[in-house]
Amino acid sequence: MANVTQRIRQLLRSPAGQRVIDQARRELAKPHNRERLKALAHRLTKRR
């Protein structure tokens, strides 16, 4: 049985995975979404 990282790599190399990557790049090109992602990363990485 393939482990999780191998399955993710396999998905990302497939045509469906490439479509997901392209869609994510288009969404991240929008300034509003970049700001939301920065805010999420900040919340997840700030120390308590």
N, C-alpha and C positions, 0 to 999 in steps of 0.2 A: 504494500500500500504506500502510495506517495505521501510524503509529509506535506505540511501546509505550504511551506515556501516553494516547493516544487510545483504544487498545484497552482499557486498564484503566478509563478513564472510562465507556466504552460498557458494559463488564461491570457496573460498579457501579450503573449506571442501570437495568439490566435486572432483571426479577423474580428471577432466580437470584442476581444480585449483592446484591439487597436481602435475600434469605434469608441469605446469607453475613454481611452486616453485622449483621443481627439476632442471628444465632448468636454472632458475636464479642462483641457487647454483652452477651449473656446470660452468656457465659463470663467476661468481664472484671468482671462484677458479683460474682463469687465472690472472696473475699479471698485464697484460696490462689493463684489464677491471677494476681491483681494483683501479689502478691509475687514470683512466678516471672518475670513480665514486667519488674518493676523490676530484679531481679537480672540478667536478660539484658541490659537496656539499660545497666546499670552496667558489665558486662563488655565490652560493645561500645564504650562511649564512654570508658573509662578510658585515661589516657595511659600509654604504655610507657616 
